[in-house]
Amino acid sequence: MFEEWFVKYDRMIHHLLHQYHITYDREDYYQLALIRLWRIAENYDCLKTPNESQYVYLQLKFCLIDEIRKQMTYQERFLLMTDETLPEVEILEPDLLCIDNLTKDELEWLNYTHQGFRLAEIADKMTLTISQVKYIRKKARIKLQENNDLPFQNQS
């Protein structure tokens, strides 16, 4: 049965990929759409939705939109992590940055952040909630930003 659906709707998948200008990771998106098509073929009930092609089109369209949104959210989070105002070298070198006023939790957060862990992973490692880690992050950033204005930091 899926082979029939594949022949019938393969061009529709390519049309949607073209419509959303998906060129990077095109094969991944194509595979994702094929998986969704397979699930649709298994669960389709012609009594509930008589217009099969419209149903398939909308399901594939929203599948691709959801995946694009996930990827954009991931990229935004990654860019926010790399665009932080705190240079890595200064944080990793305690001689260059006065971090004495950070608490134990703030130092632990700082260490995990610069190892590349995400917020949820840091929360797991510190056995805290995500909200608690966000609060620790906020306090640490304030303290580090204050230290960032110190005269010895701006020297080469």
N, C-alpha and C positions, 0 to 999 in steps of 0.2 A: 504494500500500500504506500509506503513512504517513497518508493521509487517513482510512483505516479505523481505524487505531490512535488517531488524534487524536479521532475521534468516540467511540471506545470508552473512552478513558482521560482525557479532558479533565476530567470530573467528579472523577476520582481525584486529579488534580493540585490542583484547587481544595480538595478535602477535606484533602489534606496541608498546604496553605498555611493552612487554617483550624485544623487540628490543632496546628500549631506556632506559632499566633498571629502569623503573618507579615502585618503590615499596612504597615509601613514598607518601601519598595522592593518592594512586592508584585509589580508588573509585571516587575521584573528577575528575581525568583525564579521567576515564572511562565515567563518566556522561557528561563531556565536549565533548568527542568524539561522544557519542550518540546524543547529541544535534546537533552537526555538521552533523552527518549522517542524522538526520531528515531534516535539512535544505537542504542537498544535494538531498535527495529524493524528496523534494517539488520542487526544482528548476532544476532538471536534465532534459536536453534536448538531446535525443539520436541523433538528427540530427546534433547537434554541436560537440558532442563527442561520437563517436560510441562505443568506448571501455569503457563500464560502470565500470568494476571492476578496471581498471587502474586509471580512473578518481577518483573514490571513494578512492582508496588507496592513491593517491597523496594528495587529499583534507584532508583526515584524518591525514596523515603524517605531512603536513605543519601546520595543526591546533595544533597538539601536540607540534611540534617544536616551534611554536609561543608562546604557553603557557609556555613551559619550559624556553624560553628566558625571558618572562615577570617575571617569578618567580625568575630567576637568577638575573635579574636587580634589582628587589625589595630587594632580600637578600643582594646584594652588597651594595645598598644604606643604608640598615639597619646596616650592618657591619661597613660601613664607619662612620655612626653616633656613634656607640658604641666604635669605636677604636680611637676616637678623643684624642689628647694628653692632653686635659684639664680635670682634675679630677672633677667630679660633686660636691663633697663636698667643694672643694676650691672655686668653682665658686658661689655656693649658700651661702657661708659664706663670707661676705665682709670683715670681720676682717682678714681672712687668705690670701686674695688676693687683691692687690691694683687695683681697677677698676675705680678709680677716673678719669682716662684719657679717658674712653670710652664715646662716645657721647650718647645722649638719644636714638637714633635709634639703636646703637650698643648694649646698655643695653637691649632694648626691644627685639632685635634679640636673644641675649643670654638667656633671660628669656624664650622665646618661644621654643628655641632649647632644653633647658633642661626640658621643659614640654613634649617634645616628638613630637612636630609638625614638619611636613615636610616643605621643602622649599616653595612649592606652597601654603600651608596653612598659613605659616608665611607671605608671600606676600599678601594674602587676608586680614589677620588680620591687617597688617600694611598699607593697601591700597597702596601698591607699586607694581612695576613690579618685576618679578623674577630676572631680571638682576640687579635691584637696590638692592634687598636683597642680591644677591651674592656679590655685591660690599661692602655692609655693613659688611657681613660675613667676607670677605677677610680682611678688615681694622681691624675689631675686633679681629680676630685671630692673626694678626700681633702684635697688642698691647698686647694681652693676652700672647702671646709667649714671648715677651720681659719681661713681668712681671713674667713669669714662671721661669726666670733665677735669680730672686732676692734671696739673701741669706736666708731670713727668710722663704721662701717657702720650701726649702729643709730640714728644720729641722723637726723632728718628734714631 
